[in-house]
């Protein structure tokens, strides 16, 4: 029996990150549907289960890999954007971020009041940046 299962699974695509995402979405819909008891959600769950099984048992490995790579590319762009905005927010009192008008490269600049000429490290284009506020000084109260 073990050899039959092993021979059946041999050459199949298996589990990847997109599989895990679809499984999590299916599980969330299952929990939601326990309270709502909606037939449309049930149909969506069945379709997701069908897609999950189809992808994991597929022998077209190159196509499944391309699908997973597209998903990972989108996921990485979202994570990169989130991390950039988080860093930008954390450094809002000491630095500002500007885009180079020539090459659209994001540049991190210290907060210094006044007009400054900035040279892009990517394309060496020079442009002016205005900063209206000085560096904020964080004051801690000592008891």
C-alpha positions as CSV (number, residue, x, y, z in Angstrom):
1,X,0.0,0.0,0.0
2,X,2.8,2.4,0.9
3,X,4.5,1.8,-2.5
4,X,1.2,2.6,-4.4
5,X,0.9,5.9,-2.5
6,X,4.5,6.7,-3.1
7,X,4.3,5.9,-6.8
8,X,1.1,8.0,-7.1
9,X,2.7,11.0,-5.4
10,X,6.0,10.7,-7.3
11,X,6.3,13.4,-10.0
12,X,3.5,15.5,-8.5
13,X,4.0,19.2,-7.6
14,X,3.2,19.1,-3.9
15,X,3.0,22.0,-1.4
16,X,4.2,25.5,-1.9
17,X,3.5,29.0,-0.5
18,X,0.5,29.6,-2.7
19,X,-0.9,26.3,-1.5
20,X,-0.5,27.4,2.1
21,X,-2.2,30.8,1.4
22,X,-5.2,29.0,-0.3
23,X,-5.4,26.6,2.6
24,X,-5.5,29.5,5.1
25,X,-8.2,31.3,3.1
26,X,-10.2,28.1,2.9
27,X,-9.9,27.6,6.7
28,X,-11.0,31.2,7.4
29,X,-14.0,30.9,5.1
30,X,-14.8,27.6,6.9
31,X,-14.8,29.3,10.3
32,X,-16.9,32.3,9.0
33,X,-19.4,29.9,7.4
34,X,-19.9,28.1,10.7
35,X,-21.6,31.2,11.9
36,X,-23.2,32.5,8.7
37,X,-24.2,29.1,7.1
38,X,-24.1,30.7,3.6
39,X,-24.3,28.5,0.5
40,X,-22.2,30.9,-1.6
41,X,-19.3,30.7,0.9
42,X,-19.7,26.9,0.9
43,X,-19.3,26.9,-2.9
44,X,-16.2,29.1,-2.7
45,X,-14.8,26.7,-0.1
46,X,-15.3,23.7,-2.4
47,X,-13.7,25.6,-5.3
48,X,-10.7,26.4,-3.2
49,X,-10.4,22.8,-2.1
50,X,-10.6,21.7,-5.7
51,X,-7.9,24.2,-6.7
52,X,-5.7,23.2,-3.8
53,X,-5.9,19.5,-4.7
54,X,-5.5,20.2,-8.4
55,X,-2.3,22.3,-7.8
56,X,-0.7,19.8,-5.3
57,X,-1.4,16.7,-7.5
58,X,-0.5,18.3,-10.8
59,X,2.3,16.9,-12.9
60,X,2.8,20.2,-14.8
61,X,5.5,21.3,-12.3
62,X,6.8,24.2,-14.4
63,X,3.4,25.9,-14.7
64,X,2.7,25.5,-10.9
65,X,6.1,27.0,-10.2
66,X,5.3,30.0,-12.4
67,X,2.0,30.5,-10.5
68,X,3.9,30.3,-7.2
69,X,6.6,32.7,-8.4
70,X,3.9,35.3,-9.4
71,X,2.3,35.0,-6.0
72,X,5.7,35.3,-4.2
73,X,6.5,38.4,-6.4
74,X,3.3,40.1,-5.3
75,X,3.8,39.1,-1.7
76,X,7.4,40.4,-1.6
77,X,6.3,43.7,-3.2
78,X,3.6,44.2,-0.5
79,X,6.1,43.3,2.3
80,X,8.7,45.6,0.9
81,X,6.3,48.5,0.7
82,X,5.0,47.8,4.2
83,X,8.6,47.7,5.6
84,X,9.5,50.9,3.7
85,X,6.5,52.8,5.1
86,X,7.2,51.4,8.6
87,X,10.8,52.7,8.5
88,X,9.6,56.0,7.0
89,X,7.2,56.4,9.9
90,X,9.7,55.4,12.6
91,X,12.2,58.0,11.2
92,X,9.8,60.8,10.7
93,X,11.4,63.0,13.4
94,X,15.0,62.7,12.0
95,X,14.7,62.0,8.2
96,X,12.6,62.7,5.2
97,X,12.3,60.7,2.0
98,X,12.2,62.2,-1.4
99,X,12.2,60.8,-5.0
100,X,14.7,61.8,-7.5
101,X,12.8,63.6,-10.3
102,X,15.0,62.1,-12.9
103,X,15.2,58.4,-12.1
104,X,12.5,58.1,-9.3
105,X,15.0,56.6,-6.9
106,X,13.9,57.0,-3.2
107,X,16.5,59.0,-1.2
108,X,16.7,59.3,2.6
109,X,17.6,62.8,3.7
110,X,18.2,64.2,7.2
111,X,15.8,66.9,8.4
112,X,17.5,70.2,8.2
113,X,15.5,73.4,7.9
114,X,16.0,75.4,4.6
115,X,16.7,74.8,1.0
116,X,19.3,72.2,0.0
117,X,20.8,70.9,-3.2
118,X,20.8,67.1,-3.3
119,X,22.8,64.8,-5.7
120,X,21.1,61.5,-6.5
121,X,23.4,58.6,-5.7
122,X,21.9,56.6,-8.6
123,X,22.0,59.0,-11.5
124,X,24.0,62.0,-10.2
125,X,21.1,64.4,-11.0
126,X,21.1,67.5,-8.8
127,X,17.8,68.9,-7.5
128,X,16.6,71.2,-4.7
129,X,14.8,70.1,-1.6
130,X,12.9,72.3,0.9
131,X,12.6,71.3,4.5
132,X,10.2,73.4,6.6
133,X,11.0,71.9,10.0
134,X,14.0,71.4,12.1
135,X,15.0,68.1,13.7
136,X,12.7,67.4,16.6
137,X,14.3,66.9,19.9
138,X,12.8,64.1,22.0
139,X,12.5,65.1,25.6
140,X,12.1,62.5,28.3
141,X,10.7,63.4,31.7
142,X,13.0,62.2,34.5
143,X,11.3,61.6,37.9
